[in-house]
Amino acid sequence: MNTTYIAISIVVLVVIAVLVYFTSRNRKEKSLSPLAGLAFGFIIAGLFFGQERWFGYGLLGIGVILAVVDILLKSRQK
């Protein structure tokens, strides 16, 4: 049952990524910063390693912290 939720979340993330890719091809917006990409990677890894709760939650926490740091850095640049 737990692996079902992980599989569903991964499929939903892939669908969202494909939709964002196709809708943003014509836009001239900035791509993800390296820190945001790293945060996204940690969050995905946290979903994959959700079986080990302490490890999965730790990876998710690191991803969220990196995302918040990236938001703060971008807000100070403007």
C-alpha positions, 0 to 999 in steps of 0.5 A, spaced: 500 500 500 505 504 501 509 503 495 502 505 491 502 512 494 509 513 492 508 510 485 502 515 484 506 521 487 512 519 482 507 519 476 503 525 478 510 529 478 512 526 472 505 529 469 506 535 472 514 536 469 511 534 462 506 539 462 510 545 465 515 543 460 510 543 454 507 550 456 513 553 458 517 552 451 515 559 448 516 563 454 523 566 455 523 565 463 529 563 467 530 556 468 531 553 475 537 555 479 542 550 481 539 550 488 532 549 486 534 543 482 538 540 488 532 541 493 527 538 488 532 532 487 532 531 495 525 531 495 524 526 490 529 522 493 525 523 500 519 520 496 524 514 493 526 512 500 520 513 504 520 506 507 526 508 512 522 514 515 528 517 518 532 517 512 526 519 507 523 525 512 531 527 513 531 528 505 525 531 505 527 536 510 533 538 507 529 539 500 525 544 503 530 547 507 534 548 500 528 551 497 526 556 502 534 558 502 533 559 494 527 563 495 530 568 500 536 568 496 532 570 490 528 575 494 534 579 496 536 580 489 530 584 487 
